[in-house]
Amino acid sequence: MATLTIRNVPPRTVKSLKALARRNGHSMEQEVRDLLETSVNERAAVLEQIEAGWATQTRRPRAEEVDGWITTERA
């Protein structure tokens, strides 16, 4: 298994991670592993959904279209 070292984590973030870990009955290290795993899995699932949607399209959207959608979502 790989080892990650994360530097310069803000104290507030560390405090929140420790509190979350305590609440879940985990070490902070285990909590971070769980959060990373969940995030990566969710991202992979979203990308799979996007690719499945693209497979049903007659054409792929242009970059300008995607940029427009992103801008609209953030407004």
C-alpha positions in Angstrom: 0.0 0.0 0.0 1.1 3.5 -0.7 1.8 6.2 1.9 0.8 9.8 1.4 2.2 12.8 3.2 0.1 15.9 3.1 1.8 19.1 4.2 0.4 22.5 5.1 -3.1 21.3 6.1 -4.8 24.3 7.8 -5.3 23.8 11.5 -9.1 24.3 11.2 -9.2 21.4 8.7 -7.2 19.1 11.0 -9.5 20.0 13.9 -12.6 19.2 11.8 -11.1 15.9 10.6 -10.3 14.9 14.2 -13.8 15.7 15.3 -15.3 13.8 12.4 -13.1 10.8 13.1 -14.1 10.8 16.8 -17.7 11.0 15.9 -17.3 8.0 13.5 -15.1 6.0 16.0 -12.1 6.1 13.7 -8.6 7.4 13.8 -8.0 10.6 11.9 -5.9 8.6 9.5 -8.8 6.1 8.8 -11.2 9.0 8.4 -9.0 10.6 5.8 -8.7 7.2 3.9 -12.4 6.8 4.0 -13.0 10.4 2.7 -10.5 9.9 -0.1 -12.0 6.6 -1.1 -15.5 8.0 -1.1 -14.5 11.1 -3.1 -12.6 9.0 -5.8 -15.5 6.5 -6.1 -18.1 9.3 -6.5 -16.0 11.0 -9.1 -15.6 7.8 -11.0 -19.3 7.1 -10.9 -20.1 10.6 -12.2 -17.6 10.2 -15.0 -19.2 6.8 -15.9 -22.6 8.5 -16.1 -21.2 11.2 -18.3 -19.6 8.8 -20.6 -22.8 6.7 -20.8 -24.7 9.8 -21.6 -22.2 10.7 -24.3 -22.6 7.3 -25.9 -26.3 8.1 -26.6 -25.6 11.4 -28.2 -25.2 11.9 -31.9 -22.3 14.3 -31.4 -20.1 15.3 -28.5 -20.5 18.8 -27.1 -18.0 21.5 -28.1 -15.7 22.9 -25.4 -17.5 26.2 -25.6 -20.8 24.5 -24.9 -19.4 22.8 -21.8 -17.8 26.0 -20.6 -21.3 27.7 -21.0 -22.9 24.9 -18.9 -20.3 25.2 -16.2 -20.7 29.0 -16.1 -24.5 28.7 -15.9 -24.3 26.2 -13.0 -22.1 28.5 -11.0 -24.2 31.5 -11.4 
